[in-house]
Amino acid sequence: MGTELTTFRGHSAGIWGIAWSADGSFIASAGAENSVRLWQSQNPLRTIITAHKAGIWALDVSADSSIIATGSEDGATKLWSRQGKLLATLSEQDAAIYAVAMSHDDRKLIAFARNDNIVNVWDRNGTSIASFVGHTSRLTGLAFSPDDRTIASASQDNTIKLWRRNSTCRWGEQDARPKPMAGKMPAPQEFLAMSNGCFAPKTLIGHHAPIWQVVFSPDGQLIASAGGDGTVKLWKLDGTLARTLQGHQAAVWRVAFSPDGKMVASGSGDNTIKLWTIDGKLLRTIEGHHAAVWGVAFSPDGQIIASGSVDNTVKFWKLDGTELTTLRGHSAAIRGVAYSSDGTFVASVSEDNTLILWNVQRILSLDLLSYACDRVQDYLRTNTDVEKSDRHLCDRDGSGSRF
């Protein structure tokens, strides 16, 4: 009995011929829709990993670009090498993971949030370092400050909390459980302040709907939040609201600072990306996706924005809104994208359970026509099922260009 290795989908009509390349690296297929398609099991442009048993909602890349962290509805938090090798599985409980974040220091701490409203901090060896309790609804976003002293958490309770990383706050510890005062229990924030070694978090209040992401500016002086109320808010570290960015026509799902900290990009359910100055000026609206944008990330040089959408595509854009390319590989909604700090790859995660690592340098320098023709030219010329008029599509004219 045969085992199916993979399925290639893309033809819209009957397939009349297939052929392997001589080195076995790709398959060419031709169909009734008068097109030839190229399929590769080992694609130099991307690495696809079936990373989880359910949709992946959380993604982060380490500061040195060596580790990718993913969190899934299957309850697992996993660490991957940049080659796609599984390094560690940190949590396999029956509680979906909706946010992960990695510290910038050498300890490589990982914060993740299950749907039990608790922020968990582990090291990469699987040792629990701290747990923070205080939110009253599901956590949706996490971020370490650039100096790693503070963890910001965003929640469906419409608040952001700022936690001191060195605190260890565990709800229910017998030796730290507070006693009733004047007939009532302390609020969660008061409890945390009373617990041995704990500091009460700052709570940032201003959104009127769930907050879907929270990020620190590169200098650590501002915090940006993406709200279901259609706004992006910028906060100071003391919890003061600096400004509100208004313009989206639907929930804002994702937000990112540019590397120089002067701009903010936001992705929304209105299918657009907006680019703002931190002073609140809308620079431009970028259109091109056909569904909600659930991922935005700047390249390390600040010249490219990567976006991921519920339309299953990843797109690269110039800052002026020009689309550079569209990447297809996911078969379901994309829930997050992240640029590596060295600019060599973009990671994307999806509800199709996969993590894809895109080779940015090859993709952006690729001449798609030459790339395809180098692989399919012999097939076009020799396969009898190809129309004669199509057999010389990849031939060169006297100037050396294909026509």
C-alpha positions in Angstrom: 0.0 0.0 0.0 1.5 3.4 -1.1 1.9 6.3 1.3 1.1 9.8 0.0 4.0 12.1 0.4 2.5 15.4 -0.7 -0.2 16.9 -2.9 0.5 19.7 -5.4 -2.5 21.9 -6.1 -2.7 24.7 -8.6 -4.1 23.4 -11.9 -7.7 24.5 -12.7 -8.3 21.9 -15.4 -7.2 18.4 -16.5 -3.4 17.5 -16.3 -2.1 16.0 -19.5 1.5 15.5 -18.8 4.2 15.4 -16.1 7.9 15.0 -16.1 10.7 14.8 -13.5 13.8 16.9 -14.0 17.0 14.9 -14.7 18.3 15.7 -11.2 14.9 14.8 -9.6 14.6 18.2 -7.9 11.4 19.3 -9.5 8.4 18.2 -11.5 6.9 20.0 -14.5 3.2 19.6 -15.3 1.1 20.8 -18.2 -2.7 20.9 -18.2 -5.8 21.7 -20.3 -5.7 25.3 -19.1 -2.7 25.8 -21.4 -0.2 26.4 -18.6 2.9 24.7 -17.4 3.5 24.6 -13.6 6.8 23.9 -11.8 6.7 22.0 -8.5 9.7 21.5 -6.2 10.0 19.2 -3.1 13.1 21.1 -2.1 12.4 24.7 -2.9 15.4 27.1 -2.5 13.0 30.0 -2.0 11.2 28.5 1.1 11.2 25.8 3.7 7.8 24.5 4.8 7.5 22.8 8.1 4.3 21.1 9.4 5.0 22.5 12.8 1.9 21.8 14.9 -1.3 19.7 15.0 -3.5 22.7 14.8 -3.4 26.3 13.6 -0.5 28.4 14.6 -1.3 31.8 16.1 1.9 32.9 17.7 5.3 33.6 16.2 8.6 35.3 17.2 12.2 35.2 16.0 15.2 35.5 18.4 17.3 38.7 18.3 20.2 36.8 16.8 18.0 35.2 14.1 18.9 31.7 15.2 15.6 30.5 16.8 12.0 30.7 15.7 9.3 30.3 18.4 5.8 29.2 17.5 2.6 28.7 19.6 -0.4 26.8 18.5 -4.0 26.0 19.3 -2.7 22.5 19.9 -1.3 23.8 23.2 2.4 23.5 22.3 5.1 26.1 22.2 8.0 25.0 20.0 11.5 26.3 19.1 13.0 25.8 15.7 16.3 26.4 14.0 16.5 28.7 11.0 16.9 25.5 8.9 13.5 24.3 10.2 14.8 21.7 12.7 12.8 21.3 15.9 15.0 22.3 18.8 12.6 22.0 21.8 8.9 21.6 22.7 8.3 23.7 25.8 4.6 23.1 26.6 2.1 20.5 25.5 -0.9 21.2 27.6 -4.6 21.2 26.6 -4.6 25.0 26.4 -4.2 27.0 23.2 -1.2 29.3 22.8 -2.1 32.7 21.4 1.1 34.7 22.0 4.9 34.1 22.3 7.8 36.4 22.7 11.6 35.9 23.1 14.0 37.9 25.2 16.9 39.7 23.7 19.6 38.6 26.1 21.7 35.4 26.1 19.3 33.5 28.4 16.9 33.3 25.5 13.8 33.3 27.7 10.4 32.6 26.1 7.2 34.2 27.3 4.0 32.5 26.2 0.4 32.8 27.0 -2.1 30.0 27.2 -5.9 30.6 27.2 -5.8 30.5 31.1 -5.0 34.3 31.2 -1.5 33.7 32.7 1.8 34.9 31.3 4.4 32.1 31.6 8.1 32.7 31.3 10.4 29.7 30.6 14.0 29.2 29.5 14.7 27.3 26.3 15.6 24.2 28.3 12.0 23.9 29.5 12.4 25.3 33.0 9.6 27.5 34.3 11.0 30.9 35.4 7.9 32.9 36.4 4.2 33.2 36.0 2.2 36.4 36.0 -1.5 36.6 36.9 -3.7 39.6 36.6 -5.6 39.7 33.3 -9.2 38.7 33.4 -9.5 37.4 29.9 -7.5 35.7 27.2 -4.0 37.0 26.5 -3.4 37.9 22.8 0.0 39.6 22.7 3.4 39.6 24.5 6.6 41.6 24.1 9.9 41.9 26.0 11.3 45.5 26.3 14.6 46.0 24.5 16.4 45.8 27.9 14.4 42.7 28.8 13.4 44.2 32.2 9.8 44.5 31.3 7.2 42.2 29.7 4.1 43.8 28.2 1.0 41.7 27.8 -2.2 42.5 25.8 -5.5 40.9 26.5 -9.1 40.6 25.4 -9.9 42.4 28.7 -9.1 45.6 26.8 -5.9 46.3 28.9 -2.2 46.1 28.6 -0.1 45.2 31.6 3.6 45.9 32.2 5.4 43.3 34.4 8.8 43.4 36.0 10.6 40.4 34.6 12.4 39.5 37.8 9.1 39.1 39.7 7.8 35.6 40.4 4.0 35.9 40.9 2.1 32.7 41.2 -1.6 32.7 42.1 -2.6 30.4 44.8 0.7 29.9 46.6 -0.2 29.1 50.2 2.6 31.2 51.7 1.7 34.2 49.7 -2.1 34.0 49.7 -3.5 37.4 51.0 -5.8 37.6 53.9 -9.2 39.4 53.5 -9.0 43.1 54.4 -12.1 44.7 55.7 -14.2 41.8 54.5 -13.0 41.7 50.9 -10.1 40.2 48.9 -7.5 42.5 47.3 -7.7 43.1 43.6 -5.3 41.0 41.5 -2.9 43.9 41.2 -2.9 44.4 45.0 -2.3 40.7 45.5 0.8 40.8 43.2 2.2 43.7 45.2 1.7 41.8 48.5 3.3 38.6 47.3 6.9 38.0 48.3 9.2 39.3 45.6 6.4 40.6 43.4 5.7 44.0 42.0 2.2 45.1 40.9 2.0 45.6 37.1 1.2 48.9 35.5 -2.2 48.6 33.8 -2.7 50.6 30.6 -6.4 51.4 30.0 -7.7 53.2 26.9 -8.8 50.7 24.3 -12.6 50.0 24.1 -12.2 46.5 22.6 -9.7 43.5 22.8 -6.1 44.3 22.2 -4.5 42.0 19.6 -0.8 42.9 19.7 1.6 45.0 21.8 5.2 46.0 20.8 8.0 48.1 22.2 9.8 50.8 20.2 13.4 50.1 19.5 14.6 52.5 22.1 12.1 51.1 24.6 10.4 54.4 25.3 7.1 53.8 23.6 4.7 50.9 23.5 2.3 50.4 20.5 -0.9 48.5 20.8 -3.3 47.2 18.1 -6.9 47.4 19.1 -10.2 45.8 18.1 -11.6 49.3 18.3 -9.9 50.2 15.0 -7.1 52.2 16.6 -3.4 52.1 17.3 -2.3 53.6 20.6 1.1 54.7 21.6 1.9 54.6 25.3 4.7 55.9 27.5 6.4 53.6 30.0 4.7 55.2 32.9 1.4 54.1 31.4 0.4 57.5 30.0 -1.3 57.5 26.6 0.9 59.5 24.2 -1.5 59.5 21.2 -4.1 57.5 19.3 -3.8 56.7 15.6 -7.2 56.6 13.9 -8.0 55.8 10.3 -8.7 52.1 9.9 -12.2 51.0 9.2 -12.1 47.8 11.1 -10.1 46.1 13.9 -6.4 46.6 13.9 -4.8 43.1 14.3 -1.1 43.8 14.1 1.4 46.7 14.6 5.1 47.1 14.2 7.7 49.9 14.7 10.3 50.7 12.0 13.9 49.9 13.0 14.6 53.6 13.6 11.5 54.0 15.7 10.1 56.9 13.6 7.3 55.0 11.9 4.6 52.5 12.8 2.9 50.1 10.4 -0.5 48.6 11.2 -2.5 45.8 9.6 -6.3 45.7 9.8 -9.5 43.8 9.1 -10.2 46.4 6.5 -7.6 44.6 4.3 -5.1 47.5 4.4 -1.7 48.4 5.9 -1.3 51.9 7.1 2.1 53.6 7.7 2.2 56.3 10.3 4.8 58.6 11.9 5.0 58.3 15.7 3.7 61.9 15.8 0.4 60.5 14.5 0.6 61.6 10.8 -0.8 59.0 8.3 1.8 58.7 5.6 0.0 56.3 3.3 -2.5 53.4 3.1 -1.2 50.3 1.3 -3.8 48.2 -0.5 -3.5 44.9 -2.2 -4.6 42.1 0.2 -8.1 40.7 -0.3 -8.7 39.9 3.3 -7.7 41.0 6.8 -4.0 41.6 7.4 -2.8 39.6 10.4 0.9 40.2 10.1 3.2 43.2 9.6 7.0 43.4 9.9 9.7 45.8 8.8 12.9 44.6 7.3 16.0 45.4 9.4 17.0 48.3 7.1 13.5 49.7 7.3 13.0 49.7 3.5 10.5 46.8 3.1 7.3 45.8 4.9 6.3 42.2 5.0 2.6 41.5 5.5 0.6 38.3 6.0 -3.2 38.0 5.4 -6.2 35.8 5.8 -6.1 35.7 1.9 -3.3 33.1 2.5 -0.5 35.3 1.0 2.6 37.0 2.2 3.4 40.3 0.4 6.5 42.5 0.3 6.1 46.2 -0.1 8.3 49.3 -0.6 7.6 52.1 1.8 5.9 54.1 -1.0 3.3 51.3 -1.2 4.7 49.5 -4.3 4.2 45.8 -4.1 7.4 43.9 -4.7 6.1 40.4 -4.8 3.4 38.0 -3.5 4.4 34.7 -1.9 2.0 31.8 -2.0 2.6 28.6 0.0 0.1 28.6 2.8 -3.3 27.0 2.3 -5.1 28.8 5.0 -5.2 32.2 6.8 -1.8 33.6 7.8 -1.7 34.6 11.5 1.7 36.1 11.8 4.9 37.2 10.0 8.4 38.0 11.4 11.6 39.3 9.8 14.9 37.9 11.0 17.2 40.6 12.4 19.9 39.8 9.8 17.3 40.2 7.0 17.9 36.8 5.4 14.5 35.3 6.0 10.9 36.0 6.9 8.9 33.5 8.9 5.1 33.1 8.5 2.7 30.9 10.4 -0.8 29.9 9.4 -4.0 28.1 10.4 -2.8 25.3 8.0 -0.5 24.2 10.8 2.6 25.2 8.9 5.6 27.4 9.5 7.3 28.7 6.3 10.7 30.2 6.2 11.1 32.4 3.1 14.5 33.1 1.7 14.3 36.9 1.3 17.5 37.5 -0.5 16.8 34.9 -3.2 13.2 36.0 -3.6 13.9 39.7 -4.0 16.8 39.0 -6.4 15.0 36.4 -8.5 14.2 36.8 -12.1 11.1 34.6 -12.1 11.0 34.1 -15.8 14.6 33.0 -16.1 14.2 30.8 -13.0 11.3 29.0 -14.4 12.7 28.7 -17.9 16.0 27.2 -16.7 14.0 24.3 -15.2 11.2 23.8 -17.7 12.8 24.6 -21.1 13.7 21.1 -22.0 10.3 19.9 -21.0 8.6 22.4 -23.2 10.8 21.5 -26.2 10.5 17.7 -25.9 7.1 16.8 -24.4 4.7 15.8 -27.2 1.7 17.0 -25.1 2.9 20.6 -25.3 1.5 22.7 -28.2 4.1 23.4 -30.8 3.5 27.1 -30.4 4.5 26.9 -26.7 7.7 24.9 -27.2 9.8 28.0 -27.7 8.4 30.2 -24.9 11.8 30.1 -23.1 14.0 30.6 -26.2 16.2 33.7 -26.2 16.2 36.3 -29.0 19.3 37.9 -30.3 19.6 40.4 -27.4 19.7 37.6 -24.9 16.2 38.3 -23.4 13.4 35.8 -23.5 10.1 36.5 -25.4 
